[in-house]
Amino acid sequence: MANVKRSPWILHYDGSSCNGCDIEVLASMTPVYDAERLGVENTGDPMQADIFLITGGINSQTAPVVKQLYDQMPRPKVVVAVGICACTGGVFKDAYNIRGGADTVIPVDIYVPGCAARPQAIIDGIIRARELFQKRSEEHDALMKEKKRERRQA
Amino acid sequence: MTTGVRVVLVVLYVLLAPLIGALLAGIDRKISARMQRRVGPPVLQPMYDVIKLLKKQVIAVDRSQGFLIVSYMILTIITGCLFFAGVDVLMVFFIMSTSSVFLYLAAVVTGSPMSTMGALRELVQDMAIEPALLFSAVGFYLATGSFEVESIIGEPVSAIAKMPGFFAAFIFVLTIKMRKSPFDTAQSTHAHQELVKGITTEMGAKNLAYFEITEWYETVLMLAVVAMYIINSHPTSIIVAVAVILIVYFLEILIDNTCARVKWKDMLILSWIVTLICAGVNLILLMVI
């Protein structure tokens, strides 16, 4: 059984963040925190990504973008909300343009709170996400096998 | 070389080249990481990546992309097989450029602007590489009197003794071929994301895995050409060739980590100037003497 969790590739998108969390996300990729030692690669391409890191609350303009990015990612995939704004809307929760956290548009699996979330917390979120990614991948494999069997019988 | 030896070499290439290529890529990432004072991914990371990619759901904008990528892979493998069967170098270089056309098509067929721009840059990269490759084929002929790989490595003196200029030009374009930093305009493995992922933007899952595997085959083939410069009829030259390959590979990693990307025009001009000066002067000397 192959260990897909060794290679979690990341797509990072800024919902409507103040850039604080984005800086921390990028910091966790730099040599100081070196997320690459876990096999993490910052792809910037939804077609190649496994983990969707989303920062900031969702507003009306970014909602369709976030949804599209999520749809473009091939299964299995995991979504991580980074920072309190992406989790719940944060201090902008009651603002007229903010819908709330990322889970108002797409299903979020892991919540990483903090304002801004610390790189250590983000890497911890990625580690939890890759465990989930492994689980989903096994489920996906089982589903594919079943589908293949059904097709063969038909 | 008897037919048996040739068959064994070709089979070994088909089976072992992806393993060697993946290991080299892993070592590359590890050394790069150590140069930046970080731990870096495990040496087997490229293999983990490809295994994961093979298991993911396939989303392709155009169904023909899969066929084109597989054609690219098969043609590259054929190129390597021809080389290890010891046939014509000129033929090997020609088929190699044919295979890269399939990569171009696989990227363009999706219609994505990032992918198309990456593909156009890939063509420019091929234009930058091609003169040096063809020059070195001509150089091999002038130095040894044959285009055949078998007779080139059967000479009593290494080819590099007569063609150091060609070797320098070849090493220069090797940086472009291996997608290393100053010249990684078409596709980059690092976080230089000016074109999302360049030529591989619209490739996901299986298709990207095939692309990676082809890269490994190609790396091994290009390093084998480096070895062709060194190997002569003496068996110990093979050990020297392996040492030279490792030095060249380390040099590429060093260049990759110390240079910022240049514009495609600078790449084209620079590579042609280096080819003309190094290989051209060497060519004139070989023809006069």
Interface residues (C-beta under 8 A of the other chain):
Chain A: A2 N3 V4 R6 S7 W9 M29 P31 V32 D34 E36 R37 L38 G39 E41 N42 T43 G44 D45 M47 Q48 D50 Q72 P74 R75 P76 S137 H140 D141
Chain B: R29 A33 Q36 R37 R38 V39 G40 P41 P42 Q45 Y48 D49 I51 K52 L53 K55 K56 Q57 V58 I59 A191 Q193 V196 K197 T200 T201 E202 M203 G204 A205 L208
